[in-house]
């Protein structure tokens, strides 16, 4: 991670779970980190849980990744205040467990999932790449995917979530091809965990005996991918907890 010391990282969906853990880990590793979230105040709260020398490298900005203008404005502000971005962690993601694909009136929920998990990821990647290209930065884009982006699992009410993650798998490979055709050395990595103990997992008995990963496990994979030499690109990391059935 030494080559990233002093460089700028953006983490989307940074207010909780994997995103919040990534913000702290990257700042601890010496990066300047901007956490993007609708609840930006929760990102600032992370400063209280790290030493002062780490806390001063953590910043936040309100951003709704379902809005292209919000994304463009956030990246423009970061370019102005911090000089640009070198690492992007596309972590923002949602699921809507209140409906199936066939539930009447489900259009708004399904669009929210696609706008967040798919279009938000694509548009953030676009803005990050433009920043990297302008500055000739050999940056790194990390997409937080899911095992559901590689196989169908019949969990109830996942509706379009699995399809959104299959899209992330395809988009990652498309980005890799686009980055190569642009003549850059910007890397892209997909990290696909099984169930992670975060706010996205519903409370109750359904998952009480289910083996789960912790956010730290996923962030460890992020740091591994970022820590590889410039000529090494980690394409895909699939992480499952021991004992997971699927």
Secondary structure, DSSP 8 states (H G I E B T S, - for coil): -GGGTT-EEEEESTTSHHHHHHHHHHHHTT-EEEEEESSHHHHHHGGGGS-HHHHTTEEEEE--TT-HHHHHHHHHHHHHHHS--SEEEE------TT--TTSTT-HHHHHHHHIIIIIHHHHHHHHHHHHHHHTT---EEEEE--GGGTS----TT-TTHHHHHHHHHHHHHHHHHHHHHTT---EEEEEEES-B-STTS--SGGGTTS--B-HHHHHHHHHHHHTS-TT----EEEE--TT---
